Amino acid sequence: MMLNEINWPVEYLPGTTDNFASNEVIVKDLKAVDVWPYLTHATVWEKYYSNSSDAQYKEEGKDELYPNAPFFFKTFGFPIDAEIVEFEAPKNGIARIAWHGWAEGDADHRLDVIHAWLLEELPGNRLRILTQESQIGKPAAEMAGTNTMIDGHQSWLYGLVKAAQEKLEY
């Protein structure tokens, strides 16, 4: 069985950027539709992931992410402006969401990332959740070689799974 992979824009191709993190879990008894709303409701992230805060939708009246949605949140100490660049709701056991995020600043402080998620149903009533982030900028280069992103994103995965299993209100 071939597993799916993240769709990368050329300029963010892993191995060509300043930092890259990849995390995944495979869990039993969850479907892509169970997990999806906990990714598309950015304001709920901080309820299950301590490294996210202050999520805001930039379009009045919106309460979840959608294709090309602009939004804002804070993570890893950075204020991140973001826009959804890939949005495929669960269909045939697969879902994808990715955002381009950036923290403005001079050459020493600007951070530019693509953070992508893949939900993939597997045989045996299992769900694979893959998250990868490819980063450009001096702050990204400084994080490379540390476990900061890996540890943070693994925590996000565990929180996401728990939120879906416990049906956390969003």
HUUR-V724682 format. One record per backbone hydrogen bond with DSSP energy under -1.0 kcal/mol. CO is the residue of the C=O (numbers start at 1). NH is the residue of the N-H. Records with the same first field share a line. If there is no record, write none. Layout:
CO=NH  NH
//
This chain:
9=12
10=13
13=16
19=135
21=133
23=131
25=129
27=127
31=35
32=36
35=38
36=39  40
37=41
40=65
41=44
42=45
44=47
45=48  49
49=52
53=74
56=72
59=62
66=69
69=84
70=58
71=82
72=56
73=80
74=53
75=78
78=75
80=73
81=102
82=71
83=100
86=98
88=96
91=94
93=121
94=91
95=119
96=88
97=117
98=85  86
99=115
100=83
101=113
102=81
103=111
106=109  110
111=103
112=136
113=101
114=134
115=99
116=132
117=97
118=130
119=95
120=128
122=126
125=29
126=122
127=27
128=120
129=25
130=118
131=23
132=116
133=21
134=114
135=18  19
136=112
137=141
138=142
139=143
140=144
143=146
147=151
148=152
149=153
150=154
151=155
152=156
153=157
154=158
155=159
156=160
157=161
158=162
159=163
160=164
161=165
162=166
163=168
//
